[in-house]
């Protein structure tokens, strides 16, 4: 039977027991040891799908195991042919994994997504650009303006908002980066201008969150969404 892998940690850790993993009923989690490392694994279900129940179970194992020290979490779906293969990987990559665990010690991941409050950013860019402001006022005085005038204003406004998005993405990164030990860019997506993951030392957590709060206070057109503390998926490099 294939082996499902949740994460990797140091072998000298006292791990919580029992741990219940994915599957219905939940499969028991066991330890596969090699040298100074241990992998948390269970049997892999015959049919592995990203069901909410199993996603949460995977996350729960990683979080519980991380209560007493760092864990290199694997993302959902990590399947190995068998326990012997897991043992072999731990042996081959032992030094690399131990270095990563040392870097994660005492730190957690926070994900920050920044987006614009639409009405607020439109007001901000028009207010900051004299030509845009004049065009807007002229169109209003003309009862909205001609189709061509509206089109010209809309195109100029869209360019100004795009520039503001780039400026604000850089601002978020530059403001929060000093409070983190490391930072990674997340996948781009519609709806936000920045998707960043930060590895934050626990003694820096309050300062980091305060910096996020100040960003919104000082730039009201910015909407900040913070998720964390999280297992350090973005910084594990354990696959």
C-alpha positions as CSV (number, residue, x, y, z in Angstrom):
1,X,0.0,0.0,0.0
2,X,1.2,3.5,-0.8
3,X,2.3,5.9,2.0
4,X,0.8,9.3,2.5
5,X,3.2,11.9,3.9
6,X,2.1,14.9,6.0
7,X,5.3,16.4,7.1
8,X,8.9,16.0,8.4
9,X,10.4,17.0,11.7
10,X,13.3,16.1,13.9
11,X,13.5,12.6,15.4
12,X,14.2,13.8,18.9
13,X,10.7,15.5,19.1
14,X,8.0,14.3,21.4
15,X,5.1,14.0,19.0
16,X,1.5,14.1,20.1
17,X,-0.3,10.8,19.9
18,X,-2.5,9.5,18.7
19,X,-2.9,11.5,15.5
20,X,-5.7,10.9,13.1
21,X,-5.0,11.5,9.4
22,X,-7.0,11.5,6.2
23,X,-9.5,8.9,5.1
24,X,-12.9,7.8,6.2
25,X,-12.6,6.5,8.8
26,X,-9.5,8.5,9.6
27,X,-6.3,6.6,9.1
28,X,-3.8,6.5,12.1
29,X,-0.7,8.5,11.7
30,X,2.6,6.8,12.3
31,X,6.3,7.8,12.3
32,X,8.9,6.7,9.8
33,X,12.3,7.4,11.1
34,X,15.7,7.8,9.5
35,X,18.7,9.3,11.3
36,X,17.8,12.6,12.9
37,X,14.5,12.9,11.0
38,X,11.1,11.5,11.2
39,X,8.3,11.7,8.7
40,X,4.6,11.7,9.8
41,X,2.8,9.3,7.5
42,X,-0.3,7.1,7.2
43,X,-1.5,4.6,4.6
44,X,-2.8,6.4,1.5
45,X,-6.4,5.9,0.6
46,X,-7.1,3.9,-2.5
47,X,-8.7,6.9,-4.0
48,X,-7.2,10.3,-2.9
49,X,-9.3,13.4,-3.6
50,X,-9.0,16.9,-2.3
51,X,-12.2,16.7,-0.2
52,X,-12.7,19.3,2.5
53,X,-12.6,16.6,5.2
54,X,-9.2,15.3,4.1
55,X,-7.8,18.8,3.5
56,X,-8.7,19.7,7.1
57,X,-7.3,16.4,8.4
58,X,-4.0,17.0,6.7
59,X,-3.8,20.5,8.1
60,X,-4.7,19.3,11.6
61,X,-1.9,16.7,11.6
62,X,0.7,19.4,10.6
63,X,-0.6,21.9,13.2
64,X,-0.7,19.4,16.0
65,X,2.8,18.1,15.2
66,X,4.1,21.7,15.0
67,X,3.0,22.4,18.6
68,X,6.3,21.5,20.0
69,X,8.7,22.5,17.3
70,X,9.1,23.2,13.6
71,X,7.7,20.9,10.9
72,X,8.4,20.8,7.2
73,X,4.8,20.5,6.0
74,X,4.1,18.8,2.6
75,X,1.1,20.1,0.7
76,X,-1.9,17.9,0.4
77,X,-1.5,14.9,-1.9
78,X,2.1,13.8,-1.1
79,X,2.1,10.1,-1.8
80,X,5.2,7.8,-1.8
81,X,5.3,4.2,-3.0
82,X,6.0,2.8,0.5
83,X,7.6,3.5,3.9
84,X,11.0,2.3,2.6
85,X,11.0,5.0,-0.1
86,X,10.2,7.6,2.6
87,X,13.1,6.4,4.7
88,X,15.4,6.6,1.7
89,X,14.4,10.2,0.9
90,X,14.9,11.2,4.5
91,X,18.4,9.7,4.4
92,X,19.4,11.3,1.1
93,X,18.1,14.8,2.1
94,X,18.8,14.7,5.8
95,X,21.2,17.7,5.9
96,X,19.0,19.8,3.7
97,X,15.9,19.1,5.8
98,X,17.7,19.7,9.1
99,X,18.9,23.1,7.7
100,X,15.3,24.0,6.7
101,X,14.0,23.0,10.1
102,X,16.6,25.2,11.9
103,X,15.5,28.1,9.7
104,X,11.8,27.6,10.6
105,X,12.5,27.3,14.4
106,X,10.3,29.8,16.3
107,X,8.6,31.1,13.2
108,X,5.2,31.0,11.5
109,X,3.8,31.8,8.1
110,X,1.5,34.7,7.5
111,X,-0.2,35.3,4.2
112,X,-1.1,38.9,3.2
113,X,-3.4,39.7,0.3
114,X,-3.8,43.4,-0.6
115,X,-6.5,44.8,-2.8
116,X,-8.1,48.2,-3.5
117,X,-11.3,49.6,-2.1
118,X,-12.7,50.5,-5.5
119,X,-14.4,53.8,-4.7
120,X,-11.5,55.0,-2.5
121,X,-8.8,54.3,-5.0
122,X,-10.7,56.0,-7.8
123,X,-11.1,59.1,-5.6
124,X,-7.4,58.9,-4.6
125,X,-6.0,58.7,-8.2
126,X,-8.3,61.4,-9.5
127,X,-7.5,63.7,-6.6
128,X,-3.7,63.1,-7.1
129,X,-3.7,63.8,-10.8
130,X,-4.6,67.5,-11.9
131,X,-5.3,66.5,-15.5
132,X,-7.6,63.7,-14.4
133,X,-9.3,65.9,-12.0
134,X,-9.8,68.6,-14.7
135,X,-11.2,66.0,-17.1
136,X,-13.6,64.7,-14.5
137,X,-14.8,68.2,-13.6
138,X,-15.3,69.1,-17.3
139,X,-17.3,66.0,-18.0
140,X,-19.5,66.6,-15.0
141,X,-20.1,70.2,-16.1
142,X,-21.0,68.9,-19.5
143,X,-23.6,66.5,-18.1
144,X,-21.3,63.6,-18.3
145,X,-19.5,64.5,-21.5
146,X,-19.6,63.0,-25.0
147,X,-18.9,59.3,-25.6
148,X,-15.4,60.1,-26.8
149,X,-14.8,62.2,-23.7
150,X,-16.0,59.5,-21.4
151,X,-13.9,56.9,-23.2
152,X,-10.8,59.1,-23.0
153,X,-11.3,59.7,-19.3
154,X,-12.0,56.0,-18.6
155,X,-8.8,55.0,-20.4
156,X,-6.7,57.5,-18.5
157,X,-8.3,56.5,-15.2
158,X,-7.6,52.8,-15.9
159,X,-3.9,53.6,-16.5
160,X,-3.7,55.6,-13.4
161,X,-5.3,52.8,-11.3
162,X,-2.9,50.3,-12.8
163,X,0.1,52.5,-11.8
164,X,-1.4,52.8,-8.3
165,X,-1.7,49.0,-8.1
166,X,2.0,48.6,-8.9
167,X,2.9,51.4,-6.4
168,X,0.8,49.9,-3.6
169,X,2.1,46.4,-4.3
170,X,5.6,47.7,-3.8
171,X,4.6,49.6,-0.7
172,X,3.1,46.6,1.0
173,X,6.2,44.5,0.3
174,X,8.6,47.3,1.4
175,X,6.6,48.0,4.6
176,X,6.2,44.4,5.8
177,X,9.5,42.8,4.6
178,X,11.6,44.2,7.5
179,X,9.5,42.4,10.1
180,X,9.9,39.0,8.4
181,X,12.8,36.5,8.2
182,X,11.8,35.6,4.6
183,X,9.1,36.4,2.1
184,X,7.7,34.6,-0.9
185,X,5.4,35.9,-3.7
186,X,2.2,33.8,-4.0
187,X,0.4,33.0,-7.3
188,X,-1.1,36.0,-9.0
189,X,-4.9,36.2,-9.1
190,X,-7.7,38.5,-9.9
191,X,-9.1,40.6,-7.0
192,X,-5.8,41.5,-5.3
193,X,-2.7,43.5,-6.2
194,X,-0.3,41.6,-3.9
195,X,-0.3,38.1,-2.6
196,X,2.7,37.6,-0.2
197,X,3.7,35.0,2.3
198,X,6.0,36.1,5.2
199,X,8.0,33.9,7.6
200,X,7.6,35.8,10.9
201,X,9.5,35.1,14.1
202,X,7.0,34.9,17.0
203,X,8.7,37.7,18.9
204,X,8.1,39.9,15.8
205,X,4.5,38.9,15.3
206,X,2.9,41.9,17.1
207,X,5.1,44.4,15.2
208,X,4.3,42.7,11.9
209,X,0.5,42.8,12.5
210,X,0.7,46.4,13.7
211,X,2.5,47.3,10.4
212,X,-0.3,45.7,8.5
213,X,-2.9,47.7,10.5
214,X,-1.0,50.9,9.9
215,X,-0.9,50.3,6.1
216,X,-4.7,50.4,6.0
217,X,-4.9,53.4,8.4
218,X,-2.5,55.5,6.4
219,X,-3.8,54.4,3.0
220,X,-7.5,54.0,3.3
221,X,-7.9,52.8,-0.3
222,X,-5.9,49.6,0.7
223,X,-7.8,46.5,1.9
224,X,-5.5,44.1,3.8
225,X,-6.4,40.4,4.4
226,X,-4.1,38.6,6.7
227,X,-4.2,34.8,7.3
228,X,-2.1,33.2,10.0
229,X,-0.3,32.0,11.9
230,X,0.0,29.1,9.4
231,X,2.3,26.1,9.0
232,X,5.2,27.2,6.9
233,X,4.2,25.6,3.6
234,X,5.7,28.4,1.5
235,X,9.1,28.0,3.1
236,X,9.3,24.3,3.6
237,X,10.8,23.2,0.3
238,X,10.2,19.6,1.5
239,X,8.8,18.1,-1.7
